């Protein structure tokens, strides 16, 4: 669970709207907004669990959360069939249900609260705001702006005809246009809530666009472009003391274990250290892992990442060609290589569009 930096900074906006003396009510309004987001995302998480979707992370924004899926299967299942509609309806229905329950409780406890007076959302009227923040957050996601729920459904339908990449870019562009229109409309109508909603929809659309572009990079880059060709190997007949000496003089965390040209295992630096501490000196073959994944130079980066995440707790995949290890890919070098490749592809795309 991650929180976008602009979410907590929104608290200072609420302080400014409420005035110097009204900061406790501004804090209360912020808490109500957090509560509305929690209601929405709790419902979506329950639906995701019911659908069997695996999540890697959730990025929280004031308009709701952005899911990052742990594997391509979950990503595909979330955007097709009944699963996409269940996820799209879960958030708005939860917010609207919470709004009705809160309204009924408030009117039942105190009949003199005017829930339909203006302003509907204000730090001066927290009970009224409790109801309308929930209602408006649900209503917001009916707008056809990506990455809102309705916008996701439109993107999924477009993707089935034109592909995921073009659909995501088109949806993100439409979302940014609608967000800009909402911000301009909010300025003309002097409505700060419309301005804030448009601003965070634009932020969400940009984040999603970057994610799609990053995915396009990992699905087109080949392993020969990112694999490390300068790497150290160990032999199964090496002693653990000798292996530890090699570890001291190498930046690698994991080492391929080869017998002649043949790959026979992988061993990590930590496994060598633990074995020396607990069992004393021995041989690498006694502690190496024989369950490992391998890649080929022509494999895509995306396929290799899936092997790393679904592997056996190892942070390295050897790249083999004709049975010989020609390179290695580790989690450490992928993190830097992917960001550099994404930047390189972005520059190439900009140069192509300018040319």
Secondary structure, DSSP 8 states (H G I E B T S, - for coil): -EE-HHHHHHHHHHHHHH-STTHHHHHHHHHHHHHHHHHHHHHHHHHHHHHT--EEEEEEETTEEEEEESSHHHHHHTTSHHHHHHHHHHHHHHHHHHHHHHHHHHHHH-TT--TTSS-SS-TT-HHHHHHHHHHHHHHHTTSS-TTSHHHHHHHHHHHHHH-HHHHHHHHHHHHHHHHHHHHHHHHHHT-HHHHHHHHHHHHHHHHHHHHHHHHHHHTT-BHHHH-BSS--EE-TTSBHHHHHHHHHT---SEEEEEETTEEEEEEEHHHHHHHHHHH-S-BGGGT-BS---EE-TTSBHHHHHHHHHTSSS-SEEEEEETTEEEEEEEHHHHHHHHHHHHHHHHHHHHHHHH-
